[in-house]
Each structure stands twice: as structure tokens, then as C-alpha cells.
């Protein structure tokens, strides 16, 4: 298998991690050489219910016994789509009463940018330094990281970047701005939460100028921060909400939520002016619906707070400069690059998978599954501590 991987799979780095996966269950990934790893990054915030949750598997099996793809998104009435959208919108603020399903996070952001332009008739966007919104051309255009952007210039014009949590942005939000796009908690940027007063002031200025406010909750959504979506911590409601990652319970799906009024722009001049063939695939919707029911009918979101508390209390140790974030979306800032590399590689050798963000060579991203039990959490923390010495 390794030979086929090396010869025929297009790689995205010179040195892929290269674990050969046999199966995954709960918080564990098992490899063909018989090793078991604690997945402390959840496939980059995807497997929030752990791997192969039984309710999710049951929903997938039921759906595939009925039908797979039947028609381009939005034309046929499909039970799994409608039920998922109904439950999800019932948990969102009243202005976010419709869902447009897509396949991934970057597609959700692409659609949000197009929707903002079409609804407002404006061209300009405001985004933030160190943000990350995806790798397709539109999403990349509003991503505030030159390391991603520079190889693909020129990108969309009329995108203006400001520092996150800096009030200087307020003077540039005007009646020429289609949308302000941001992550309420920057992920790739270092797990940095927005300042509540600043976020409130941005919301107010957007409302005054008719500018749409887009929250990218692709990483922070679906219980990871201890609430269903991160914006709930700030009591600030967006005009468009984008989501993906944990949304599908392990299957690929993304979406954007907005108001019926704003979504009118996708229906006219011309009809079908934004379409997707596989968006809202019925199996992914069935999986996502089951995952959302598990999440909302359990104490898993409160477990995110327990995970945060335990990590903060246990990892207040030499070599750790700061722990940032909320719930089970945390960033561990270490004192130097060498220690960070040593710890991440050592942890992998000891059976713990961590995330080493590209934003900084001293930041380790922690995104454990919300189902993480105390014994497994303690073991993961022990591995981190032992590899900090």
C-alpha cells in the first residue's frame, strides 16, 4: 500500500505523515502495524463525535439502503436534506432560517462571497490578517496569510485586510462594502478569539452601512467551543454563517445559513446562478443529521468545557507560554521551535496525534473529540508533558 501511496497519490508536502490506517474507533486511530493512536486533532476538527459513532453509522446505512445521489442540489425533495436543514435552523437565530448545502468549507465561503456580492450589488470585501478561509480562489482571496496567497496571485481585487481585534477597520466599513468576513475564533491564525466589544462594534457598523457580516465557523462550529457555534459566546449574530468539518459526522459536507431574503439573490437574474451537483449529498445529510441529534441530546458540548479546564490546569508547565481558545478548540503556544518540533514528534511516537499549525512553528493545535473520556484525556496529557522534558 505504501508503494501505491508514494507512486500514485498526489502529495501536498515533501514528507507526509504516512500512517497506514487500518481502522478508527471512538477517539482512536489504529494502523496496519498494530499501533493505536489517540486522535487529539479529530482529523482537523472533523471527528468531534469520535470515529464511527454508532448513531451516525446507523443513519448512513439506512440512507444508502434507500438512495444515493438523485439530482443536482435544490431540485428534488430529499428527506435527509430537509430534516437536517429543519433541525439545524431550529437551533440558529431567526434570521438564519435557510441552509444552502455544499461539499466543503471552502465551497461554503465561496458561496457566501458570491451571495454577498449579488445581494448587495457591491464589490468590496473586508477580511483580516492571519485568517484562513480555504484554498479555492475566492476563499484564498480573503485569507490573510501571504504564505498561502503569494503563489496564486493575482486573486480577487478589492479585498482589504485589517488586523484582527483592531478598531481601525471600522472607518473602512462603508456603503461600498459587500461583506466583512471573519472567523470569530481564528483557527490557523493561532486560535485567537475575537474581543467581544470589538465584534459588537463591527456588527453595529455593518448594520449601519448595509454591509453583510459573514462568520466562518468551519472549524469552531458544532460544539467544539462548548456551544453549538462560536458566535454564541459573543452574543453577536452574523448575516451569513458558514460551516463544514464536524457538520457531517465524518462525511464531507459544508453549508451556509442566512435569511430567506438574502438567499433570494440565488434564485433570480438568472435562475440557478449558483448551483452544486453533489452539495447536500443525501448520505452526508443523513450522517450530519444524526451527528447533530447526538450533539444536542447529550452533554458533549459541556464536555468541551471540561476538556478545556483539564488541559489548562494540567499544562501550566515550563515551556508552555500560553494556552488560547475555547472549549476543545485550543492552541498551545510553546517557547521555541525546537521544543515544539521535539514535543509533536515525540508525542506521535508515543501514540498521540497533535496538530502543528502552519501559522507558527511554536503553536500546537489541540482539537480532541468531544467524546474524549477522562482516562484517555489523562493519557494524552501525560504524553504531552513527558515530551516537554
JOFENBEL-V94320 format. One record per residue. N is the residue number from 1. RES is the residue in one small letter. PHI is phi in radians with two decimals (none if undefined). OMEGA is omega in degrees with one decimal (* if undefined). Layout:
N;RES;PHI;OMEGA / N;RES;PHI;OMEGA
This chain:
1;x;none;-179.5 / 2;x;-1.06;179.6 / 3;x;-1.11;178.2 / 4;x;-1.11;177.9 / 5;x;-1.03;-176.6 / 6;x;-1.22;-175.7 / 7;x;-1.57;-167.6 / 8;x;-2.10;177.5 / 9;x;-1.56;177.1 / 10;x;-1.21;-176.4 / 11;x;-1.56;178.8 / 12;x;-1.92;174.8 / 13;x;-2.65;179.9 / 14;x;-1.20;-174.9 / 15;x;-2.34;176.5 / 16;x;-1.02;-179.4 / 17;x;-1.01;168.1 / 18;x;1.39;173.9 / 19;x;-1.18;179.1 / 20;x;-1.66;-168.6 / 21;x;-1.41;173.2 / 22;x;-1.69;176.6 / 23;x;-2.75;178.3 / 24;x;-2.40;-176.1 / 25;x;-2.65;178.7 / 26;x;1.01;-179.8 / 27;x;-1.54;-171.8 / 28;x;-2.02;169.7 / 29;x;-2.05;-177.5 / 30;x;-2.02;-175.2 / 31;x;-1.85;-174.6 / 32;x;-1.20;176.8 / 33;x;-1.59;174.9 / 34;x;1.56;-179.7 / 35;x;-1.52;176.5 / 36;x;-2.07;-179.1 / 37;x;-2.06;169.2 / 38;x;-1.40;-179.5 / 39;x;-1.52;-175.5 / 40;x;-1.70;177.7 / 41;x;-2.22;174.3 / 42;x;0.96;-179.0 / 43;x;1.04;-172.3 / 44;x;1.08;171.5 / 45;x;1.18;179.3 / 46;x;-1.62;-170.7 / 47;x;-1.54;-176.0 / 48;x;-1.18;175.7 / 49;x;-1.64;-173.2 / 50;x;1.35;-177.0 / 51;x;-1.60;174.1 / 52;x;0.99;175.8 / 53;x;-1.04;-173.4 / 54;x;-1.03;179.1 / 55;x;-1.20;178.3 / 56;x;-1.19;178.9 / 57;x;-1.07;179.3 / 58;x;-1.07;-179.7 / 59;x;-1.16;177.8 / 60;x;-1.10;-178.8 / 61;x;-1.10;178.8 / 62;x;-1.13;-178.1 / 63;x;-1.22;-178.0 / 64;x;-1.22;174.7 / 65;x;-1.36;-178.0 / 66;x;-1.80;175.3 / 67;x;-2.96;171.9 / 68;x;-1.81;-179.4 / 69;x;-1.15;178.2 / 70;x;-2.19;-176.8 / 71;x;-2.92;174.0 / 72;x;-0.87;-174.2 / 73;x;-0.92;169.3 / 74;x;1.63;-175.0 / 75;x;-1.84;177.5 / 76;x;-1.78;174.7 / 77;x;-1.42;-179.0 / 78;x;-2.16;-172.8 / 79;x;-0.95;-174.4 / 80;x;-1.12;176.8 / 81;x;-1.13;-174.3 / 82;x;-1.13;-179.2 / 83;x;-1.18;178.7 / 84;x;-1.12;179.5 / 85;x;-1.08;-179.5 / 86;x;-1.10;179.6 / 87;x;-1.17;-176.2 / 88;x;-1.11;-179.7 / 89;x;-1.16;177.8 / 90;x;-1.17;-178.7 / 91;x;-1.75;-177.3 / 92;x;-1.87;174.1 / 93;x;-1.01;-172.5 / 94;x;-1.03;-177.6 / 95;x;-1.32;178.1 / 96;x;-1.83;-168.5 / 97;x;-1.79;177.0 / 98;x;-2.38;178.7 / 99;x;-2.10;169.7 / 100;x;-1.94;-177.4 / 101;x;-1.49;174.1 / 102;x;-2.27;-174.1 / 103;x;-1.84;-172.0 / 104;x;-2.80;-179.7 / 105;x;-1.18;-179.2 / 106;x;-1.13;175.8 / 107;x;-1.15;177.5 / 108;x;-1.09;179.2 / 109;x;-1.22;174.6 / 110;x;-0.99;-179.3 / 111;x;-1.11;-179.8 / 112;x;-1.11;179.0 / 113;x;-1.13;178.3 / 114;x;-1.11;-179.7 / 115;x;-1.10;179.5 / 116;x;-1.10;178.4 / 117;x;-1.11;-174.8 / 118;x;-1.24;-179.5 / 119;x;-1.20;-175.2 / 120;x;-1.55;-173.2 / 121;x;1.30;-178.9 / 122;x;-1.84;-174.7 / 123;x;-1.98;-168.1 / 124;x;-1.44;174.7 / 125;x;-2.20;171.4 / 126;x;-2.05;-179.6 / 127;x;-2.41;-169.2 / 128;x;-2.29;177.9 / 129;x;-1.04;179.7 / 130;x;1.24;175.9 / 131;x;-1.36;173.9 / 132;x;-2.48;-176.9 / 133;x;-2.20;178.0 / 134;x;2.23;-170.8 / 135;x;-1.90;172.9 / 136;x;-1.35;-165.4 / 137;x;-1.10;178.9 / 138;x;-1.19;179.4 / 139;x;-1.08;178.4 / 140;x;-1.16;-179.5 / 141;x;-1.11;179.9 / 142;x;-1.86;175.2 / 143;x;-1.55;-173.0 / 144;x;-1.64;179.7 / 145;x;-2.38;-177.1 / 146;x;-1.08;-178.7 / 147;x;-1.08;175.7 / 148;x;-1.51;-170.5 / 149;x;-1.39;-169.0 / 150;x;-0.97;-178.7 / 151;x;-1.16;-172.7 / 152;x;-2.09;177.8 / 153;x;-1.14;0.6 / 154;x;-1.44;176.8 / 155;x;-1.89;178.1 / 156;x;-1.00;175.2 / 157;x;-1.49;176.7 / 158;x;1.09;171.5 / 159;x;-2.00;-173.3 / 160;x;-2.07;-174.8 / 161;x;-1.84;177.1 / 162;x;-2.35;175.8 / 163;x;-1.25;177.8 / 164;x;-1.14;-179.9 / 165;x;1.20;179.5 / 166;x;-1.86;-175.3 / 167;x;-1.25;178.7 / 168;x;-1.10;179.1 / 169;x;-1.15;-171.8 / 170;x;-1.05;-177.0 / 171;x;-1.23;-177.8 / 172;x;-1.73;173.8 / 173;x;-1.40;-171.3 / 174;x;-2.41;178.8 / 175;x;-1.33;171.2 / 176;x;-1.86;-177.4 / 177;x;-1.60;176.7 / 178;x;-1.25;-176.4 / 179;x;-2.77;165.3 / 180;x;-1.85;-180.0 / 181;x;-2.05;-179.7 / 182;x;-2.73;165.6 / 183;x;-1.63;177.1 / 184;x;-1.04;169.9 / 185;x;-2.24;-178.4 / 186;x;-1.12;-178.1 / 187;x;-1.57;179.3 / 188;x;-1.05;-179.8 / 189;x;-1.30;175.8 / 190;x;2.14;-178.4 / 191;x;1.00;-175.9 / 192;x;-2.02;177.8 / 193;x;-1.28;172.9 / 194;x;-1.19;170.3 / 195;x;-1.38;-173.0 / 196;x;-1.06;-179.5 / 197;x;-1.12;178.5 / 198;x;-1.11;-178.7 / 199;x;-1.11;177.3 / 200;x;-1.10;-179.9 / 201;x;-1.20;175.9 / 202;x;-1.14;177.8 / 203;x;-1.02;-178.7 / 204;x;-1.10;-178.3 / 205;x;-1.18;176.6 / 206;x;-1.08;179.7 / 207;x;-1.11;-179.2 / 208;x;-1.16;-174.8 / 209;x;-1.78;-178.0 / 210;x;1.27;178.0 / 211;x;-1.53;178.0 / 212;x;-1.40;176.6 / 213;x;-1.85;-179.4 / 214;x;-1.85;172.6 / 215;x;-1.81;174.3 / 216;x;-1.58;180.0 / 217;x;-1.97;-177.1 / 218;x;-1.10;178.7 / 219;x;-1.63;-171.5 / 220;x;-1.57;-175.1 / 221;x;-1.46;173.6 / 222;x;1.05;168.8 / 223;x;1.51;-172.8 / 224;x;-1.10;-177.4 / 225;x;-1.62;-176.1 / 226;x;1.77;171.4 / 227;x;-2.21;-175.5 / 228;x;-1.00;175.2 / 229;x;-2.29;-175.6 / 230;x;-1.07;-176.0 / 231;x;-1.09;-179.9 / 232;x;-1.16;176.6 / 233;x;-1.24;-172.2 / 234;x;-1.89;-178.7 / 235;x;1.00;176.7 / 236;x;-2.21;-173.5 / 237;x;-1.88;179.0 / 238;x;-1.44;171.6 / 239;x;-1.52;176.5 / 240;x;-2.36;179.0 / 241;x;-2.11;178.0 / 242;x;-1.85;-173.3 / 243;x;-2.65;175.7 / 244;x;-3.05;177.8 / 245;x;0.79;-175.8 / 246;x;-1.24;-175.2 / 247;x;-1.00;-172.0 / 248;x;-1.71;-179.8 / 249;x;1.11;-179.2 / 250;x;2.06;175.6 / 251;x;-1.74;-176.9 / 252;x;-1.31;173.7 / 253;x;-2.90;172.2 / 254;x;-2.46;178.8 / 255;x;-2.97;170.5 / 256;x;-2.33;178.3 / 257;x;-1.94;176.0 / 258;x;-2.77;-178.2 / 259;x;-1.55;175.5 / 260;x;-1.01;-179.2 / 261;x;-1.08;-177.8 / 262;x;-1.17;-179.3 / 263;x;-1.19;175.6 / 264;x;-0.96;-176.5 / 265;x;-1.10;-180.0 / 266;x;-1.44;-175.1 / 267;x;-1.67;-169.3 / 268;x;-2.29;170.8 / 269;x;0.94;-5.4 / 270;x;-1.67;169.2 / 271;x;-1.06;178.6 / 272;x;1.01;-177.5 / 273;x;-1.46;167.6 / 274;x;-2.53;-176.1 / 275;x;-2.29;177.1 / 276;x;-2.55;-178.2 / 277;x;-1.23;-172.3 / 278;x;-1.76;179.2 / 279;x;-0.99;-178.0 / 280;x;1.18;179.1 / 281;x;-0.91;-172.9 / 282;x;-1.03;179.0 / 283;x;-1.25;177.2 / 284;x;-1.12;178.5 / 285;x;-1.17;177.1 / 286;x;-1.10;178.0 / 287;x;-1.11;179.9 / 288;x;-1.11;178.6 / 289;x;-1.09;178.7 / 290;x;-1.10;-179.8 / 291;x;-1.10;-179.6 / 292;x;-1.17;176.7 / 293;x;-1.12;176.6 / 294;x;-1.05;-176.6 / 295;x;-1.10;-174.6 / 296;x;-1.47;-179.4 / 297;x;-1.80;-176.8 / 298;x;-2.38;177.2 / 299;x;-1.78;-173.9 / 300;x;-1.13;179.5 / 301;x;-1.17;176.0 / 302;x;-1.21;176.7 / 303;x;-1.15;175.7 / 304;x;-1.04;178.1 / 305;x;-1.17;178.1 / 306;x;-1.13;178.1 / 307;x;-1.07;179.4 / 308;x;-1.04;-177.7 / 309;x;-1.05;-178.1 / 310;x;-1.17;-179.8 / 311;x;-1.14;-179.8 / 312;x;-1.09;-178.5 / 313;x;-1.23;-173.5 / 314;x;-1.50;-173.7 / 315;x;-1.84;171.0 / 316;x;-1.45;-170.3 / 317;x;-2.29;177.1 / 318;x;-1.02;179.7 / 319;x;1.71;177.5 / 320;x;-1.67;-178.1 / 321;x;-1.44;-175.6 / 322;x;-2.82;170.6 / 323;x;-2.06;-175.9 / 324;x;-2.03;172.7 / 325;x;2.00;-178.9 / 326;x;-2.39;174.7 / 327;x;1.04;179.9 / 328;x;-1.74;172.8 / 329;x;-2.18;-170.4 / 330;x;-2.21;174.7 / 331;x;-2.10;-179.0 / 332;x;-1.82;-179.9 / 333;x;-1.56;-179.5 / 334;x;-1.77;-167.9 / 335;x;-1.35;177.2 / 336;x;-2.77;-176.1 / 337;x;-1.08;-175.7 / 338;x;-1.11;177.9 / 339;x;-1.11;-179.2 / 340;x;-1.10;179.4 / 341;x;-1.09;179.2 / 342;x;-1.05;-176.8 / 343;x;-1.18;-177.3 / 344;x;-1.15;179.8 / 345;x;-1.19;178.1 / 346;x;-1.10;178.3 / 347;x;-1.10;177.5 / 348;x;-1.05;179.0 / 349;x;-1.10;179.4 / 350;x;-1.64;174.2 / 351;x;1.66;178.9 / 352;x;-2.27;179.9 / 353;x;-1.65;178.8 / 354;x;-2.03;176.2 / 355;x;-1.88;178.8 / 356;x;-1.93;-171.4 / 357;x;-1.15;176.9 / 358;x;-1.28;-178.8 / 359;x;-1.13;-174.4 / 360;x;-2.56;178.4 / 361;x;-1.45;175.6 / 362;x;-2.12;-178.4 / 363;x;-1.92;175.0 / 364;x;-1.90;-177.8 / 365;x;-1.60;178.5 / 366;x;-2.00;178.1 / 367;x;-2.54;-177.3 / 368;x;-1.18;174.4 / 369;x;-1.04;-179.8 / 370;x;-1.21;178.1 / 371;x;-1.45;-174.7 / 372;x;-0.95;178.5 / 373;x;-1.46;-172.7 / 374;x;-1.12;-178.9 / 375;x;-1.11;-179.3 / 376;x;-1.21;176.8 / 377;x;-1.08;178.4 / 378;x;-1.06;179.5 / 379;x;-1.12;179.1 / 380;x;-1.09;179.8 / 381;x;-1.13;177.2 / 382;x;-1.03;-180.0 / 383;x;-1.14;178.2 / 384;x;-1.05;-177.1 / 385;x;-1.09;-178.1 / 386;x;-1.13;-178.7 / 387;x;-1.62;173.0 / 388;x;-1.57;-174.7 / 389;x;-1.45;*
